[in-house]
């Protein structure tokens, strides 16, 4: 168990340079914690009135609608990432639940594919669809077993990353059996534009106990890191939207807030949206062909419509995640939707009262469609209402009794994401982990700009909670190196 040294070993008087951190999401909170551990005097400026950024949830009536946490890589004490979460105060006293399968996928004819996290069980299940594909099935499940034993820095993982660098759709196309081919695609539809290694790593982490679900979900997790940061002497200023990064003689010296207030510091770290940071707050002055090329060529996670429903019914016996093809397609955000992925939050009894259920759905959409409604409030609200009714009708194909059980519906659009987190084009997780993204090293500093750093999912392709937390840690480690300080990971 990780322990922290006695409080008497340090004090604010020992702190050296002041650090301004833009953004109070997981990356900003992580950076803040490590900054305090390493004797920087840090302050976080957060545009929202709570910490956590995209790691968030909200209440509607008796229900908690959770946006972020589906599983937490690093939840096993055997994992190298477990220490990271322990240092940030996340794992202490937290309960976790394991997943026997990733999801259930249903096609139009009622065929059901269960993506078991146990590779032997997954192999047996896949063979029940197609003996003809035995060689490919065995290869995939054997590689899941290999990934269960290695970390992301292990040479075996690097080898697997190359082997499965193709998109998930390309891997699925290798199955000879058409039913298995389609169901595999449906099961991992959320990963469809990413490298297939993400699918294998997800199954491997869940099977090994390193991809468990933390009871309570997103808000308690974010609050735990916030509490850790504050206990280390850090400061958070909420409702503090940054408008500009202040630079003098090519040195970052602070920020200007939306209310005109200027805050000065020795160092500036942006964990906020990368595009806004580089091309708005710094006017693109500290960019080059490499930086511009990243924002012109890498593919961000597509924006989503996040639909949450509070249901007056017990669905705890149903799969926690199910992807199903629609008999009658629906129109959402100007596009025809033929498949939905429904998350059933019954695995966590803190999300709804006993006997009730929370359903959530992430529906990919086009940002430009929603941007066109930005100043058309009536049309915008009408579209959200239409989505509510369409999604309920679609879920009724799976659960016919749902219509009279819906107590509350909440619809968040890409404009919601922009409003609360400022993410470029409403993307919810930065860069997709595509073949191209895996081969690019995204810089954490900008050319010819001193005393400035970046962290968060815009510098870590693939994004996610571990990447955000690790990016914050690495940024402070880089600061310590530049300041000729020994990087430490403990404080009272």
Secondary structure, DSSP 8 states (H G I E B T S, - for coil): ------GGG--GGG--SEEEEE--BHHHHHHHHHHHHTT-EEEEE-SSSSSBTTS-EEEETTEEEE-S-S-EET-STTSHHHHHHHHTT-STT--EE--SEEEEEE-TT--EEEEESSHHHHHHHHHTT-STTHHHHHHHHHHHHHHHT--TTSHHHHHHHHHT-SBHHHHHTT-SSHHHHHHHHHHTGGGTTSBTHHHHHHHHHHHTTSEEEETT-HHHHHHHHHHHHHHTT-EEE-S--EEEEEEETTEEEEEEETTS-EEE-SEEEE-S-HHHIIIIISTTTT--HHHHHHHHHS-B---EEEEEEEESS--TTS-SEEEEEEEEEEEETTEEEEEEEEEEGGG-TTSS-TT-EEEEEEEE--HHHHHTTTT-HHHHHHHHHHHHHHHHHHHHHH-TT-GGGEEEEEEE-HHHHHHHH--GGG-SSSB---HHHHT----SS-TT-BTEEE-STTSSTT-SHHHHHHHHHHHHHHHHHHTT--------
